[in-house]
Each structure stands twice: as C-alpha cells, then as structure tokens.
Amino acid sequence: MGLYGNHNIHGLLQTSEYARALFEMRRPSYSQDEVERVLAARMARQAVFERSPAPALSFVQEEVTLRRPIGGTMVLRRQLERLLDVGQLRNVEIQVMPANREDHAGMGGGVEVLKFEDGTAVGRSDGAFAGRPVSDPKQLRILELRSGMIRAQALAPRESLAFIEQLLGET
C-alpha cells in the first residue's frame, strides 16, 4: 500500500489526540457524538499494523504536515514520536517530502494505491480521475507511476526518520 499525504498526517499514522483535533476543527462542525464515532473508526483502522502477515505500508508525508501544530505543541510532539515508533516497524516505510523540492510529482494532491493478495488493486488521487477510486489497469499505472516518482523525490526512509527526530528536538 502506497500512501502520500499533503495536508495532514495520514489517518493510519495519527495519534488519537491529533485525529480528535482534526475532527474538532472540521467545518461545518461535527457534533460531539460524530467526533467520537469518526475518531473510534479511525483508531480501529490502525489495527492494520497488528495483522499477520503484516501488509507492506509505504507513507510519504509533506514536511509541512510534520510542522503544523494541530492540537498544540504537545500533541504534535506525541504525533512525531508515534511516527518514529511506527517507522521502526519492518513492514512500514515513512518518507518525508522536503518543502524545498523543486520537482514534485505530488502537486496534484494525495495519492493512494492499494494492492491485494489476489493481484487486484485500487487507487485514488485528488488530482486524477475526478478523485474517484479506480481499478482499471491503465489508470492504476498512472497512479503507480506518480506514487513511485513521489517516493523517489522524497527523503529515503532512514533520512526521513532522522529528519523527524530533528523536528521533534526542535518542537
């Protein structure tokens, strides 16, 4: 699974505090019951990290998503710590797209490509195919190409974790 996020930390990587802050700032506003419902659903999806066999997960996060103090400084610190913890998992790669990159294949928006054991796949991108999920092989190749270019332009996983550690030290 390849996931590129450009507005906030991807939901699978979010702490409950960070996710709650995102849901509470939503406009139009969620009711408190809606916040609790969508928060519980988001946290439940994180069970993907406990599956066996573990799925291969690849995330690319924009640098700005790691600097924006959603929920406040302490929430951001715990969020960065969570990224470092998840980034140590053998089946997970986290990469950072530095803000100073001139060439950037992700300028069209987020990209998600999910590949399944049976060989099928589905993808979605904010900037392609009207944002609708696609499974057509030709359309998937476009999203996979874009996703691969984004990963190639981002910092390597080890460099990315060092970058996140540095941000944590500055926060």
Buried (B, 14 or more C-beta within 10 A) or exposed (E): BBBBBBEBBBBBBBBBBBBBBBBBEEEEEBEEEEBEEBBEEBBEEBEEBEEEEEBEBBBBBBBEBBEBEBBEEEBBBBBBBBBBEBBEEEEBBBBBBBEEBEEBBBEEBBBBBBBEEEEEBBBBBBEBBEEEEBEEEEBBEBBBEBBEBBBEBBBEBEEBBBBBBEBBEEB
